[in-house]
Each structure stands twice: as C-alpha cells, then as structure tokens.
Amino acid sequence: MNQYLSFSKEVLAAKEEGKAIVALESTIISHGMPYPQNVQTAREVEQIIRDHGACPATIALIDGQIKIGLSDEELEMFGNSKNVAKVSRRDMGYILATKQLGATTVAATMIAAELAGISVFVTGGIGGVHRGAETSMDISADLEELAMTDVAVVCAGAKSILDLGLTLEYLETKGVPVYGYQTDYLPSFFSRTSPFALQYNIQNPEELAKALKAKWDLGLHGGALVANPIPEEYSMDEAYINAAIDQALKEADEKGIVGKEITPFLLGKIKDITDGKSLAANIALVKNNARVGAQLAVSYQKL
C-alpha cells in the first residue's frame, strides 16, 4: 500500500467486497462552486453513485495524505475553507510535504485514482487547450494526464471556455479515445452539442466497459474520455452561453487573470452573467455524469 494513501472506511469495505468504486475530484467543491451548493452537490453526487450500486471516493489532500474517500466533516471543511490549494500533477509532492489542504484537479484525481486501483472517475468537464493557446501556450495538464494514466473520465465534454477543436486535436495526437455517450458530437459542458463530431457513439455502459478493457488489456496506457451530454432540460443555448463566455474572457483579459485562477474566475463570472443558470446547469451535468460513471464502473467490475 502506498504510504501516502489513506482510505475511508466505506472505500476500504468496498475494496474488500470487490465492489465497483468511482473516483470524484475535490476542486469542484473548493474552486468550482459557491458554498453551500458545493457541499450539497458533493453529497448528492456521492449518493447517486451509491444508488447505482457503486461506492463513491471523493479524493483530496489532507495533512500529508491522499484521502481516498472523504467523511461528511471533511466535505464540509473543503466547501468552507478559504485557503485550499488547487492541486495538479506538479503540485502534489509539495502540498503533501507541507501538509496543506489540497483539492485535486482532473489530473491529480486521475493520478490518485490509479494509485488506489480505481478505473472510473466522474467530473464536470475536463480542462483543455485554452483559447489563444497558440500564443499563451496555456494547455491544461489534464490532457497530458489522459495520455498516460489508466483511468476513464466521465464528463460533459470539455469546459466551453476552452478551444474545443484544439482540445480534440491534442487528445487525438496523444491517442486518447473520446467516446460520445449516446451522442455524435462533443458536448460543450453547458450545451449538449458543439460543431465537433466524434468518432464513436456508444449507447450503453456495457459496451463502454468492453472498449476500456480491450484498450488496457492491450497495454495501451492512458485514459479515455467518456463525453456525456448535459440533460436536455438544463442544456443552454450555444449562442447565449458563448456570448457570456466571451464577456467573461474579455474581463479576465482586462484584469490580467491567467493560469490556474482563470477557470474559477470564468465560471463565477458566467454564473453572474447568466443569473445563476450556469450553476444550475453545472450541478445537473455532474449528477448526470455520476449516474453514467457508476453504471460504467459496475459494468467494468463485472468484466
């Protein structure tokens, strides 16, 4: 057992029973949503995973340990604390060594999930190639992690604040399969579609599980992206949300906000511009991903 890993009682019990486990990130709690919606959503997402026959494992860094599964009190602490570090691959060693509170991004959660023997991870949307990356070189570490870490990531596509075309190109170069879940197009987080067609439209969790097993049985290292569109009733009009994103990007540029601060700033600003509609959409899509992720984990465990 890795000396830095610490499992909750629920996750340990699930491991002993051979039950399917689904990893969840903690950045969505500390940096992705305001309090108290963040903690409430985290609890509801965990319950959805239990209701579909799997065990939730929310991952975070606490007191020099990678916690695989958080208690109710720890969830509350992450939702409330102001000085939580946003942890990607480059930050893990330092945050563990200094025993700071760290919320894991997609990349760090994938690393921790693989260390813990968890193959399926549910999030909202992945990071990717930022708009203007041809000059800024701002490309999320999530993409590089997907290229080398054996974890399937269920998400509502890439966050629509990104350059979706370049994000898909990057994933293709790195050999990362992008499976549309009951869709022919890459969902764009707040919207069910985008202009970008996908190679594969997979209809059920069993087929997804078989595709993952075949990939990893061949020793083809790296993750896979399961692009699961936001539920129809919460999907936002592409033109409307893109106008809000453009406004938020302009403001970020004027304020000189860059790096890991950009995504929380943009999500907060878009929430204000859309009168909270984007937050409702964000919560709905995470819950929908939890349902699909749990079904996939259960199907994969049976193989």
C-alpha positions in Angstrom: 0.0 0.0 0.0 1.3 3.4 -0.9 2.4 5.3 2.3 0.6 8.5 1.2 -2.8 6.8 0.6 -5.5 6.9 3.3 -8.8 5.1 2.5 -12.1 5.9 4.1 -13.9 3.1 5.9 -16.6 3.0 3.1 -13.9 2.7 0.4 -12.0 0.0 2.3 -15.1 -2.0 2.8 -16.0 -1.7 -1.0 -12.5 -2.9 -1.9 -12.8 -5.9 0.4 -16.2 -6.8 -1.1 -14.9 -6.3 -4.7 -17.5 -3.6 -5.2 -17.2 -1.0 -8.1 -15.6 2.3 -6.9 -16.0 5.7 -8.6 -13.4 8.5 -8.0 -14.6 12.1 -7.6 -12.4 15.2 -7.6 -12.4 17.9 -4.8 -11.6 21.0 -6.9 -15.3 21.2 -7.9 -16.1 21.6 -4.2 -13.4 24.1 -3.3 -13.0 26.1 -6.6 -15.9 25.1 -8.9 -19.0 26.2 -7.0 -20.0 28.6 -4.2 -20.9 27.4 -0.7 -23.3 25.8 0.3 -24.2 24.4 -3.2 -20.8 22.9 -3.5 -21.1 20.6 -0.4 -24.7 19.8 -1.1 -23.9 18.8 -4.6 -20.9 16.7 -3.5 -23.2 14.8 -1.1 -25.9 14.3 -3.6 -23.4 13.1 -6.3 -22.0 10.6 -3.8 -25.5 9.3 -3.1 -26.3 8.9 -6.8 -23.2 6.7 -7.1 -24.4 4.6 -4.1 -27.9 4.3 -5.5 -26.5 2.9 -8.8 -24.5 0.1 -7.0 -21.0 1.6 -6.7 -19.0 3.3 -3.9 -18.0 7.0 -4.2 -14.5 8.0 -3.4 -14.0 11.8 -3.3 -10.3 12.5 -3.4 -8.4 15.3 -1.6 -5.0 16.0 0.1 -5.2 16.4 3.9 -2.4 16.5 6.4 0.2 14.9 4.2 -2.1 12.1 3.0 -4.0 11.5 -0.2 -7.5 10.8 1.1 -9.5 8.3 -1.0 -13.0 8.9 0.3 -13.9 11.9 2.5 -16.1 12.0 5.6 -19.0 14.3 5.9 -16.9 16.7 8.1 -14.1 16.7 5.6 -16.5 17.5 2.7 -17.8 20.4 4.8 -14.3 21.6 5.6 -13.4 21.7 1.8 -16.6 23.5 1.0 -15.9 26.2 3.6 -12.2 26.6 3.7 -10.7 29.7 2.0 -7.1 28.6 1.6 -7.4 25.3 -0.2 -4.6 24.7 -2.8 -5.6 23.7 -6.3 -3.5 20.6 -6.9 -2.4 19.3 -10.3 0.4 16.8 -11.0 3.2 19.4 -10.5 1.8 20.4 -7.0 1.2 17.0 -5.4 4.6 16.5 -3.9 4.9 19.9 -2.3 1.3 20.1 -0.9 1.8 16.6 0.6 5.2 17.5 2.1 3.9 20.7 3.6 0.7 19.1 4.8 -1.6 21.7 3.3 -5.2 21.2 2.3 -5.3 20.4 -1.4 -8.2 20.0 -3.7 -7.4 17.7 -6.6 -8.0 18.7 -10.3 -8.8 16.2 -13.0 -5.1 15.4 -13.5 -4.3 14.9 -9.7 -7.5 12.9 -9.2 -6.5 10.6 -12.1 -3.1 10.0 -10.5 -4.6 9.3 -7.1 -7.3 7.0 -8.6 -4.8 4.9 -10.4 -2.6 4.6 -7.3 -5.7 3.5 -5.4 -6.7 0.9 -8.1 -9.8 2.9 -9.3 -10.5 2.8 -13.0 -13.5 5.2 -13.4 -13.6 8.9 -12.4 -16.5 11.3 -12.7 -16.1 15.0 -13.1 -18.0 18.0 -14.6 -15.7 18.9 -17.5 -12.1 18.4 -18.3 -9.5 21.2 -18.8 -8.0 21.5 -22.3 -6.4 23.9 -24.7 -7.3 27.5 -23.8 -8.4 30.0 -26.4 -5.4 31.8 -27.7 -3.1 29.0 -26.7 -1.1 29.4 -29.9 0.5 32.4 -28.2 -0.1 31.8 -24.5 0.8 28.0 -24.5 -2.0 27.6 -21.9 -2.8 23.9 -22.1 -4.3 22.1 -19.2 -2.2 19.3 -17.6 -5.5 17.2 -17.7 -4.8 16.4 -21.3 -1.3 15.1 -20.7 -2.6 13.0 -17.8 -5.3 11.5 -20.0 -2.4 10.5 -22.3 -0.6 8.4 -19.7 -2.8 7.5 -16.7 -5.2 4.4 -17.0 -8.4 6.0 -15.8 -11.7 6.6 -17.7 -13.0 10.1 -17.2 -16.8 10.6 -17.4 -17.5 14.3 -18.1 -19.9 16.6 -20.0 -17.1 17.2 -22.6 -14.5 20.0 -22.2 -15.4 23.3 -20.5 -16.9 25.6 -23.1 -14.5 28.4 -22.1 -11.8 26.4 -24.0 -10.9 25.9 -27.6 -12.7 22.7 -28.2 -11.3 22.0 -31.7 -7.7 22.2 -30.5 -8.5 20.2 -27.4 -9.8 17.3 -29.6 -6.7 17.6 -31.8 -4.4 17.4 -28.8 -6.3 14.3 -27.5 -6.1 12.6 -30.9 -2.3 13.3 -31.1 -1.9 11.6 -27.7 -4.0 8.6 -28.7 -6.8 9.3 -26.2 -10.1 7.8 -27.3 -13.1 10.2 -26.9 -16.3 8.1 -26.6 -19.6 10.0 -27.1 -22.2 8.6 -24.7 -25.4 8.4 -26.8 -24.1 11.4 -28.8 -22.4 12.0 -32.2 -20.9 15.4 -31.1 -18.6 16.6 -28.4 -20.8 18.1 -25.7 -19.6 21.6 -24.7 -20.3 21.4 -20.9 -23.3 23.8 -20.7 -24.6 22.7 -24.0 -25.4 19.2 -25.4 -23.6 19.8 -28.7 -20.7 21.6 -30.4 -19.6 21.8 -34.0 -17.2 18.9 -33.4 -18.3 15.4 -34.5 -16.9 12.4 -32.6 -15.7 9.1 -34.0 -17.6 6.9 -31.6 -21.2 7.0 -30.3 -21.5 4.3 -27.5 -25.1 3.5 -26.4 -24.7 1.7 -23.1 -22.3 1.2 -20.2 -21.5 -2.5 -21.0 -20.1 -1.5 -24.5 -18.1 1.3 -22.9 -16.7 -1.1 -20.3 -15.7 -3.6 -23.0 -13.9 -0.9 -25.0 -11.9 0.1 -21.9 -11.0 -3.4 -21.0 -9.8 -4.2 -24.6 -7.6 -1.0 -24.6 -6.0 -1.7 -21.3 -5.6 -5.5 -21.9 -3.5 -4.5 -24.9 -1.2 -2.4 -22.7 -2.3 0.8 -24.4 -1.6 3.1 -21.5 -3.6 6.3 -20.9 -7.1 7.2 -20.1 -10.3 7.5 -22.1 -12.8 10.3 -22.2 -16.5 9.5 -21.9 -18.3 12.6 -23.2 -21.8 12.5 -21.7 -24.1 15.4 -22.6 -25.9 17.6 -20.1 -29.6 16.6 -19.6 -31.8 18.2 -22.3 -33.8 20.3 -19.8 -30.6 22.0 -18.5 -28.8 22.4 -21.8 -28.1 26.1 -22.5 -28.4 27.7 -25.9 -25.0 27.7 -27.5 -25.1 31.3 -28.8 -26.3 32.6 -25.3 -23.7 30.8 -23.3 -20.9 31.6 -25.8 -21.8 35.3 -25.5 -21.5 35.0 -21.7 -18.1 33.3 -22.1 -16.8 35.9 -24.5 -17.8 38.6 -22.0 -16.1 36.8 -19.1 -13.0 36.1 -21.2 -12.7 39.9 -22.0 -13.0 40.8 -18.4 -10.3 38.2 -17.4 -8.0 39.6 -20.0 -8.6 43.2 -18.8 -7.8 42.1 -15.2 -4.7 40.0 -16.3 -6.1 36.8 -14.8 -4.2 33.8 -16.1 -3.1 30.2 -15.1 -5.0 28.2 -12.6 -7.0 31.2 -11.5 -8.7 31.6 -14.8 -11.2 28.7 -14.7 -12.7 29.6 -11.2 -12.9 33.3 -12.3 -14.6 32.5 -15.6 -17.1 30.1 -14.0 -18.0 32.6 -11.3 -18.4 35.4 -13.9 -20.5 33.3 -16.2 -22.8 32.4 -13.3 -23.3 36.2 -12.6 -23.9 37.0 -16.3 -26.5 34.1 -16.7 -28.3 34.9 -13.4 -27.3 31.6 -11.9 -28.5 29.5 -14.8 -25.0 28.2 -15.5 -24.6 27.0 -11.8 -27.9 25.0 -12.1 -26.6 23.5 -15.4 -23.2 22.7 -13.8 -24.9 20.8 -10.9 -27.3 18.9 -13.2 -24.5 17.7 -15.5 -22.3 16.5 -12.6 -25.2 14.4 -11.3 -25.9 13.0 -14.7 -22.2 12.1 -15.1 -22.3 10.4 -11.6 -25.2 8.1 -12.8 -23.3 7.1 -16.0 -20.0 6.8 -14.2 -21.5 4.4 -11.6 -23.1 2.3 -14.3 -19.8 2.1 -16.2 -17.8 1.2 -13.0 -20.3 -1.6 -12.2 -20.2 -2.9 -15.8 -16.3 -2.8 -15.8 -16.1 -4.6 -12.4 -18.2 -7.5 -13.8 -15.6 -8.0 -16.6 
